[in-house]
Amino acid sequence: MLISRAVTVKSRVTPALRARLGAETQKAIRDVDEEIERAAAEIERCRASGRNDEAAALERKAQELSARKDALVAKLKEIARLREGQEVVRGQIQGFCEVKVGDNWPEVLSAEIVLEDGRVVAFREGGSVTVKMASDNQLTGTPEQ
């Protein structure tokens, strides 16, 4: 029987990945800062025109944006602490798997694709590496620690 399952996509940390993650996070911080500035300006306009209920709602939104910015700053600090070679989860995709009677269900559900600088370097199923790429050669082996 063919089933669909979630496949975790991981990336190995390299200087290029760290730089890309940092740049993405810094852009997100700038975007949130711009939203906070717009909200502050709108709050002032609302207060000046006596629309205090709208101003209060915008203040709550500004507080949420500030919390989001704090989380992004914390993420930026985490990115700086990532070790080269460490694997970080980047998301999930759906993949297909052939299931047979007698298969170990937790192993059926366990699947990962590992990327390094945008290239697939390993497929893992059931806790073992089924395909691992070293340079341009395909090898079978055990998972890296």
ABEGO torsion letter per residue (X at the ends): XBBBBBBBBBBBBBAAAAAAAAAAAAAAAAAAAAAAAAAAAAAAAAAAAGBAAAAAAAAAAAAAAAAAAAAAAAAAAAAAABBBGBBBBAEBBBBBBBBBBGBBAAAAABBBBBBBGGBBABBBBGGBBABBBBEABBBBBBBBX
